Amino acid sequence: MDIQKPKVKQETKYSYTNKFSKKTITFHPKSDEVMATFQPHATEDMARDVMATTMLPLSQGMNLDRGFAVFQTAPGQDVAAARDSLGASPRIVNTIPVLIDNEGLTRYFLPDELTVQFRDGVSQKEAERLIKSKGCQIVARQRTPGYYTLTVPEGKGLFETLREFSQLDEVAFAEPSEAGFNDALAYLPDDPHFPRLWGLHNTGQVVNGVTGTADADIDATEAWDITRGNPDVVVAVIDTGADLDHPDLVANFLPRGSEDWDFADAADPSPDDSNGHGTHVAGTAAGVDNTAGVIGVAPRCRLMPLRVNLTSGMNQNRADAINYVASQAVANPTRRYVINCSWRMNGDHTGVHHAIVNAVGKNVIVVFAAGNANADIDVTPQYPAVYPEVIAVAATNQQDRRAAFSNYGTKVDVSAPGVNVYSTYPNDNYAFLDGTSMASPHVAGLAALVWSRNQTLTNQQVRKIIEDTCDNIDVKNPGYAGKLGKGRINAFRALLATPLPPIRFQVVRKLAFPQKNSGSSTGLAYARLIRIGATLRSALLFLTQQPFSEHIYYLNPTSGTVMGKIDPTANDTIGSLEWDGSKIRVANVTTGSGSINTIDPNTGAQVGSILVPPGRGEGLAYDGIYLYYSTITRIHVINPITGVVVRSFPPPGGDCRSLTYGKEYLFSGNSAAGTITVFNRNTLAMRGTITAPGGGTAKVEGLAFNPVTNELFIANQSENVIYVGVVGL
């Protein structure tokens, strides 16, 4: 910083009206601490010289890059005397008492700086004209558009200047430039060596000499049977950074490209971890599923580590980081963003609150740790956790009891594991940490899982699902009923309660039938690998009825080009076909005794057969274990070796004239209705319906599914066309 700090007026009254919240905030001096500022390029030697000449020790610490330090008054010395002593030093430019606000919270304001956010629509030129007219210099153009850190004008006071800017219509808000000290909400417990992720799966195991309670966890293992995440869902960890080379994190980092992810006033745009806190938080939220080390709550989601200074950094930089995520949500509308903030502030900060409101308005979820002061945050507010827009998280132990350090109160929204949490740590290490810092990423990870299951949900819908599916733990926490939020989160219940999104289907191309239909049936099947001549390749298997000249064609799935064909000589009444990985299965459409025959894919010769229920074999699918065989009004689940019927049921979508399997679902085609019903193969629960493209009365006579591209092939027999569309489930 090269801006020379002006000499500002020492004020005796400390108050201003927060233009954003409309609240008037008053302050009184803390009796034993003073904030002092240096000119640019101060050194540690200069700071030591001040301590030696004034006999005042450092209190919270200092940040010489930003040019400030907090000093402790000498024994028996009042604040005014300490300010006089510091003011006499040629090294010190300005001082202000550390202040206590009307909520009883300690605030570390710089005496000669303020921050101003101009309203949307105010140009940079106009904003900087107004700044100049007030006699201020620009210390920093914050990364949030229209957001500035400014010097207080020479001879004026901080609060006087705040009031002047707040009167301007062009200004959204103005507030002091505030430092935050030691705001990370975690600490190391005594025994960091027992690698048990009890918060994800608690069997009652012993952790650090304490026996847990079975199922006092978030049911992560059960939830992972539903989803482990989606790379289009991003957990932005605004913290001390992350170990960018950690083997349990590196695969999940969102590519940074040329983006600057360092919001800690550092020249390096890389968000490499500065103390380990952020690395630990990141691992809990979305550590990689790689059979080594640990696993996060949402192991297939992406991580975006944004570094801020939690030791002695500026709150406006934290606001910048939150606003950055909001801007990314706008720039990348196909992604969903969850912000995790495992840190506190000394009090209400308009810049950060405004950024949170902005992010939530952009459909971002913001999760904050509730704090580690063992305090009721209804009485002693913990910012930013008490802001209504965020999900505030208290910590529980391995017995589902409130952690001894955890804050509580009606402003807490949910609770999560926060004691003896084992996670990633810098230099390829792992460590146990305790804190609401560790509880918060459990919730951020769960939000990412819910969004992974249904990205059409709004952030408010995701929040409601998380809160409504918590396990109530009031009985285990006498005296804290209603003060630990809705309870301890339950990932499995949350995902069960998450409605699946509507099925998306978009036609991407059409392929012509290689042979026109002149009968009643057409069959399709997709082969991931099938030998055609001497080459293994993917193919779409096609057959349509043509009296005494039926062939099974091997089509290029992209172009429809015929790559080969075989004549199933012993099978002239085929209604459907399927590929089982080595052979072609075909179903007979003649009435009477039914059969599914096995055909050699090279010669067309029949090499096997099983008896199945009688009827027209209009649909055939294979899930790797069972064959699914449709006789129009029934679907039979069949052992492919013996032909034994495992179960039978009516098609959920009415008459089934075609059938295929993909992504745990069966697709049943009702050709007359022109619909494809998608349902769970085990529960038969409906997933949704696809309207078949094209015209005619035989729109869905054959179906096939490519699980790699999620392409559904639909044989429209009326048009002699195969429609190919991408399915979003």
Secondary structure, DSSP 8 states (H G I E B T S, - for coil): -----------S-EEEE-TTT--EEEEEEEEEEEEEEE-TT--HHHHHHHHHHH---EEEEEETTTTEEEEE--TT--HHHHHHHHHTSTTEEEEEEEEEETTS-EE-EEEEEEEEEE-TT--HHHHHHHHHHTT--EEEE-SSTTEEEEE--TT--HHHHHHHHHT-TTEEEEEEEEEEES-B--B--S-------TTT--SS-EETTEE--TT-S--HHHHHTT----TTEEEEEEES-B-TT-TTTGGGB---TT---B-SS-S----B-SSSHHHHHHHHHH---SSSS---SSTTSEEEEEE--TTEEEHHHHHHHHHHHHHHHHH-TTSEEEEEE-B-BSS--HHHHHHHHHHHHTT-EEEEE--SS--BTTTS--BTTTSTTSEEEEEE-TTSSB-TT--BSTT--EEEE-SSEEEEETTTEEEEEBSHHHHHHHHHHHHHHHHHH-TTS-HHHHHHHHHHT-B--STTSTT-TTSSTT-B--HHHHHHTS-----EEEEEEEEE-SS---SS-EEEEEEEEEEETTEEEEEEEEEE--TT---EEEE-TTT--EEEEE--TT-S-EEEEEE-SSSEEEEE-SSSSEEEEEE-TTT--EEEEEEE-SS---EEEE-SS-EEEE-BS-EEEE-TTT--EEEEE--TTSSBSEEEEETTEEEEEETTTTEEEEEETTT--EEEEEE--S-SS-S-SEEEEETTTTEEEEEETTTTEEEEEEEE-
